[in-house]
């Protein structure tokens, strides 16, 4: 079986979060095709669990889907930042909690058909109240839910964010709950 081969990558757009390219690919049958590709810097997210066992979530408006979304805290990697540091930073920035005990849960690619965004997902059940440090263009509401409530929200379609669905179900499985 022949392999795929990228013949050319042309940048179409350079953005704050993503870069958009057209890749000209040689296919296994020898034909060529143009494929869209979105380059992403990477991200991290965290499942923060308070002392009462409730999971701290953020609700924020998402332009791409034109509605508010209930999600775990997450954000893009800063230059030179590893995923665990990013998850810990985002925890405090978005929720006003911090933790020195952050454990790895899973890594996932969000949209393998056209994007290389990889998110490292962590969890912590050892939180200390701190203060939010939201970005200038960030407006979030902090909400707390039981794990069972969040699982039900997933199956009811209330939560439809892929990283949040993956994280909540992975956390439930890992904790044997």
Short mmCIF file of the C-alpha atoms (twelve columns), coordinates in Angstrom:
data_MODEL
# 
_entry.id   MODEL 
# 
loop_
_atom_site.group_PDB 
_atom_site.id 
_atom_site.type_symbol 
_atom_site.label_atom_id 
_atom_site.label_alt_id 
_atom_site.label_comp_id 
_atom_site.label_asym_id 
_atom_site.label_seq_id 
_atom_site.Cartn_x 
_atom_site.Cartn_y 
_atom_site.Cartn_z 
_atom_site.pdbx_PDB_model_num 
ATOM 1   C CA . UNK A 1   0.000   0.000  0.000  1 
ATOM 2   C CA . UNK A 2   1.380   3.389  -0.956 1 
ATOM 3   C CA . UNK A 3   1.629   6.197  1.566  1 
ATOM 4   C CA . UNK A 4   0.153   9.670  1.637  1 
ATOM 5   C CA . UNK A 5   2.652   12.416 0.890  1 
ATOM 6   C CA . UNK A 6   2.307   16.144 1.454  1 
ATOM 7   C CA . UNK A 7   3.561   17.907 -1.678 1 
ATOM 8   C CA . UNK A 8   2.872   21.458 -0.554 1 
ATOM 9   C CA . UNK A 9   1.488   23.400 2.418  1 
ATOM 10  C CA . UNK A 10  0.240   26.926 1.740  1 
ATOM 11  C CA . UNK A 11  -0.745  29.188 4.618  1 
ATOM 12  C CA . UNK A 12  -4.081  30.876 3.975  1 
ATOM 13  C CA . UNK A 13  -4.553  32.677 7.294  1 
ATOM 14  C CA . UNK A 14  -2.503  33.415 10.417 1 
ATOM 15  C CA . UNK A 15  -4.692  33.958 13.455 1 
ATOM 16  C CA . UNK A 16  -4.372  34.517 17.176 1 
ATOM 17  C CA . UNK A 17  -5.334  30.923 18.007 1 
ATOM 18  C CA . UNK A 18  -5.060  29.004 14.740 1 
ATOM 19  C CA . UNK A 19  -3.340  29.037 11.371 1 
ATOM 20  C CA . UNK A 20  -5.223  27.816 8.298  1 
ATOM 21  C CA . UNK A 21  -3.477  25.997 5.441  1 
ATOM 22  C CA . UNK A 22  -4.223  24.201 2.206  1 
ATOM 23  C CA . UNK A 23  -2.207  21.005 1.914  1 
ATOM 24  C CA . UNK A 24  -1.690  19.493 -1.524 1 
ATOM 25  C CA . UNK A 25  -1.493  15.768 -0.913 1 
ATOM 26  C CA . UNK A 26  -0.406  12.871 -3.074 1 
ATOM 27  C CA . UNK A 27  -2.836  10.031 -2.433 1 
ATOM 28  C CA . UNK A 28  -1.961  6.319  -2.312 1 
ATOM 29  C CA . UNK A 29  -3.376  5.881  -5.849 1 
ATOM 30  C CA . UNK A 30  -1.073  8.608  -7.227 1 
ATOM 31  C CA . UNK A 31  -3.752  11.291 -7.586 1 
ATOM 32  C CA . UNK A 32  -3.510  14.615 -5.770 1 
ATOM 33  C CA . UNK A 33  -6.044  16.418 -3.603 1 
ATOM 34  C CA . UNK A 34  -6.183  19.673 -1.673 1 
ATOM 35  C CA . UNK A 35  -7.021  19.241 1.989  1 
ATOM 36  C CA . UNK A 36  -7.791  21.887 4.593  1 
ATOM 37  C CA . UNK A 37  -5.532  21.888 7.654  1 
ATOM 38  C CA . UNK A 38  -5.794  23.946 10.828 1 
ATOM 39  C CA . UNK A 39  -2.664  24.265 12.933 1 
ATOM 40  C CA . UNK A 40  -3.223  24.830 16.657 1 
ATOM 41  C CA . UNK A 41  -0.741  25.581 19.464 1 
ATOM 42  C CA . UNK A 42  -2.254  23.020 21.835 1 
ATOM 43  C CA . UNK A 43  -4.320  23.382 24.979 1 
ATOM 44  C CA . UNK A 44  -5.022  21.949 28.400 1 
ATOM 45  C CA . UNK A 45  -8.084  21.490 30.581 1 
ATOM 46  C CA . UNK A 46  -8.897  20.367 34.087 1 
ATOM 47  C CA . UNK A 47  -11.674 18.636 36.006 1 
ATOM 48  C CA . UNK A 48  -11.654 20.527 39.331 1 
ATOM 49  C CA . UNK A 49  -13.438 18.759 42.189 1 
ATOM 50  C CA . UNK A 50  -14.183 20.712 45.378 1 
ATOM 51  C CA . UNK A 51  -14.152 19.369 48.957 1 
ATOM 52  C CA . UNK A 52  -17.846 18.477 48.662 1 
ATOM 53  C CA . UNK A 53  -17.234 16.368 45.557 1 
ATOM 54  C CA . UNK A 54  -18.804 18.887 43.187 1 
ATOM 55  C CA . UNK A 55  -17.138 19.590 39.859 1 
ATOM 56  C CA . UNK A 56  -16.453 23.233 39.123 1 
ATOM 57  C CA . UNK A 57  -17.553 24.182 35.634 1 
ATOM 58  C CA . UNK A 58  -17.510 27.373 33.597 1 
ATOM 59  C CA . UNK A 59  -20.288 28.652 31.384 1 
ATOM 60  C CA . UNK A 60  -19.235 30.953 28.560 1 
ATOM 61  C CA . UNK A 61  -20.432 32.193 25.204 1 
ATOM 62  C CA . UNK A 62  -18.897 30.402 22.220 1 
ATOM 63  C CA . UNK A 63  -19.073 32.291 18.961 1 
ATOM 64  C CA . UNK A 64  -18.528 29.213 16.765 1 
ATOM 65  C CA . UNK A 65  -21.732 27.579 18.007 1 
ATOM 66  C CA . UNK A 66  -23.555 30.841 18.762 1 
ATOM 67  C CA . UNK A 67  -24.592 29.864 22.276 1 
ATOM 68  C CA . UNK A 68  -23.396 29.478 25.853 1 
ATOM 69  C CA . UNK A 69  -21.516 26.304 26.620 1 
ATOM 70  C CA . UNK A 70  -20.999 24.503 29.947 1 
ATOM 71  C CA . UNK A 71  -17.396 23.303 30.042 1 
ATOM 72  C CA . UNK A 72  -14.488 22.316 32.222 1 
ATOM 73  C CA . UNK A 73  -11.894 25.106 32.567 1 
ATOM 74  C CA . UNK A 74  -9.489  25.089 29.621 1 
ATOM 75  C CA . UNK A 75  -7.236  27.263 27.536 1 
ATOM 76  C CA . UNK A 76  -4.424  27.437 25.032 1 
ATOM 77  C CA . UNK A 77  -0.789  26.820 25.802 1 
ATOM 78  C CA . UNK A 78  1.437   29.836 26.227 1 
ATOM 79  C CA . UNK A 79  4.813   29.686 24.422 1 
ATOM 80  C CA . UNK A 80  7.096   27.202 26.196 1 
ATOM 81  C CA . UNK A 81  4.355   26.091 28.602 1 
ATOM 82  C CA . UNK A 82  3.668   22.412 29.268 1 
ATOM 83  C CA . UNK A 83  0.113   21.091 29.457 1 
ATOM 84  C CA . UNK A 84  0.048   20.513 33.231 1 
ATOM 85  C CA . UNK A 85  1.193   24.071 33.914 1 
ATOM 86  C CA . UNK A 86  -1.429  25.367 31.482 1 
ATOM 87  C CA . UNK A 87  -4.212  23.357 33.145 1 
ATOM 88  C CA . UNK A 88  -3.187  24.649 36.572 1 
ATOM 89  C CA . UNK A 89  -3.036  28.232 35.297 1 
ATOM 90  C CA . UNK A 90  -6.432  27.969 33.610 1 
ATOM 91  C CA . UNK A 91  -7.941  26.508 36.797 1 
ATOM 92  C CA . UNK A 92  -7.086  29.646 38.734 1 
ATOM 93  C CA . UNK A 93  -7.719  32.119 35.925 1 
ATOM 94  C CA . UNK A 94  -11.206 30.848 35.141 1 
ATOM 95  C CA . UNK A 95  -12.516 29.508 38.463 1 
ATOM 96  C CA . UNK A 96  -10.620 31.311 41.207 1 
ATOM 97  C CA . UNK A 97  -9.265  28.048 42.644 1 
ATOM 98  C CA . UNK A 98  -5.733  26.717 42.645 1 
ATOM 99  C CA . UNK A 99  -4.109  23.371 43.324 1 
ATOM 100 C CA . UNK A 100 -0.654  21.932 43.900 1 
ATOM 101 C CA . UNK A 101 -1.955  18.395 43.281 1 
ATOM 102 C CA . UNK A 102 -2.926  18.077 39.622 1 
ATOM 103 C CA . UNK A 103 -3.052  14.615 38.050 1 
ATOM 104 C CA . UNK A 104 -3.077  13.631 34.374 1 
ATOM 105 C CA . UNK A 105 -6.308  12.095 33.099 1 
ATOM 106 C CA . UNK A 106 -6.187  11.797 29.274 1 
ATOM 107 C CA . UNK A 107 -4.918  13.495 26.127 1 
ATOM 108 C CA . UNK A 108 -7.083  13.904 23.066 1 
ATOM 109 C CA . UNK A 109 -7.101  15.389 19.595 1 
ATOM 110 C CA . UNK A 110 -10.245 17.461 19.162 1 
ATOM 111 C CA . UNK A 111 -10.876 17.164 15.418 1 
ATOM 112 C CA . UNK A 112 -8.536  14.727 13.665 1 
ATOM 113 C CA . UNK A 113 -10.046 15.227 10.208 1 
ATOM 114 C CA . UNK A 114 -8.598  18.714 9.749  1 
ATOM 115 C CA . UNK A 115 -6.957  20.036 12.931 1 
ATOM 116 C CA . UNK A 116 -3.953  19.061 15.065 1 
ATOM 117 C CA . UNK A 117 -5.284  20.579 18.313 1 
ATOM 118 C CA . UNK A 118 -4.218  18.334 21.180 1 
ATOM 119 C CA . UNK A 119 -5.603  18.895 24.672 1 
ATOM 120 C CA . UNK A 120 -4.066  17.476 27.821 1 
ATOM 121 C CA . UNK A 121 -6.769  16.887 30.416 1 
ATOM 122 C CA . UNK A 122 -6.056  16.783 34.138 1 
ATOM 123 C CA . UNK A 123 -8.018  16.586 37.372 1 
ATOM 124 C CA . UNK A 124 -7.628  17.781 40.936 1 
ATOM 125 C CA . UNK A 125 -9.638  17.147 44.074 1 
ATOM 126 C CA . UNK A 126 -7.354  19.237 46.272 1 
ATOM 127 C CA . UNK A 127 -8.433  22.825 45.626 1 
ATOM 128 C CA . UNK A 128 -7.713  26.033 47.496 1 
ATOM 129 C CA . UNK A 129 -9.835  29.162 46.987 1 
ATOM 130 C CA . UNK A 130 -7.937  31.964 45.266 1 
ATOM 131 C CA . UNK A 131 -9.104  34.651 42.832 1 
ATOM 132 C CA . UNK A 132 -10.171 34.628 39.194 1 
ATOM 133 C CA . UNK A 133 -7.819  36.252 36.681 1 
ATOM 134 C CA . UNK A 134 -9.940  36.381 33.537 1 
ATOM 135 C CA . UNK A 135 -8.542  37.640 30.244 1 
ATOM 136 C CA . UNK A 136 -9.852  41.010 29.099 1 
ATOM 137 C CA . UNK A 137 -12.169 39.370 26.552 1 
ATOM 138 C CA . UNK A 138 -13.243 36.492 28.809 1 
ATOM 139 C CA . UNK A 139 -16.587 36.422 30.621 1 
ATOM 140 C CA . UNK A 140 -17.388 33.201 32.466 1 
ATOM 141 C CA . UNK A 141 -19.834 32.098 35.109 1 
ATOM 142 C CA . UNK A 142 -18.556 29.550 37.621 1 
ATOM 143 C CA . UNK A 143 -21.033 26.767 38.463 1 
ATOM 144 C CA . UNK A 144 -20.801 23.553 40.521 1 
ATOM 145 C CA . UNK A 145 -22.430 20.211 39.752 1 
ATOM 146 C CA . UNK A 146 -22.332 16.642 40.973 1 
ATOM 147 C CA . UNK A 147 -20.728 14.081 38.705 1 
ATOM 148 C CA . UNK A 148 -24.100 12.391 38.204 1 
ATOM 149 C CA . UNK A 149 -25.685 15.688 37.129 1 
ATOM 150 C CA . UNK A 150 -22.939 16.273 34.566 1 
ATOM 151 C CA . UNK A 151 -23.200 12.750 33.157 1 
ATOM 152 C CA . UNK A 152 -26.953 13.240 32.774 1 
ATOM 153 C CA . UNK A 153 -26.308 16.621 31.053 1 
ATOM 154 C CA . UNK A 154 -24.036 14.822 28.592 1 
ATOM 155 C CA . UNK A 155 -26.718 12.288 27.658 1 
ATOM 156 C CA . UNK A 156 -29.421 14.960 27.579 1 
ATOM 157 C CA . UNK A 157 -27.366 17.053 25.136 1 
ATOM 158 C CA . UNK A 158 -26.959 19.944 27.578 1 
ATOM 159 C CA . UNK A 159 -23.183 19.429 27.482 1 
ATOM 160 C CA . UNK A 160 -21.993 19.021 23.905 1 
ATOM 161 C CA . UNK A 161 -18.368 20.160 24.160 1 
ATOM 162 C CA . UNK A 162 -16.094 17.237 23.177 1 
ATOM 163 C CA . UNK A 163 -13.296 17.884 25.671 1 
ATOM 164 C CA . UNK A 164 -15.790 18.227 28.519 1 
ATOM 165 C CA . UNK A 165 -17.664 15.056 27.575 1 
ATOM 166 C CA . UNK A 166 -14.406 13.099 27.295 1 
ATOM 167 C CA . UNK A 167 -13.056 14.520 30.554 1 
ATOM 168 C CA . UNK A 168 -16.172 13.909 32.635 1 
ATOM 169 C CA . UNK A 169 -16.604 10.328 31.410 1 
ATOM 170 C CA . UNK A 170 -12.867 9.586  31.797 1 
ATOM 171 C CA . UNK A 171 -12.892 11.025 35.322 1 
ATOM 172 C CA . UNK A 172 -15.943 8.917  36.244 1 
ATOM 173 C CA . UNK A 173 -14.226 5.794  34.918 1 
ATOM 174 C CA . UNK A 174 -10.842 6.514  36.497 1 
ATOM 175 C CA . UNK A 175 -12.376 7.167  39.919 1 
ATOM 176 C CA . UNK A 176 -14.571 4.051  39.622 1 
ATOM 177 C CA . UNK A 177 -17.693 6.097  40.250 1 
# 
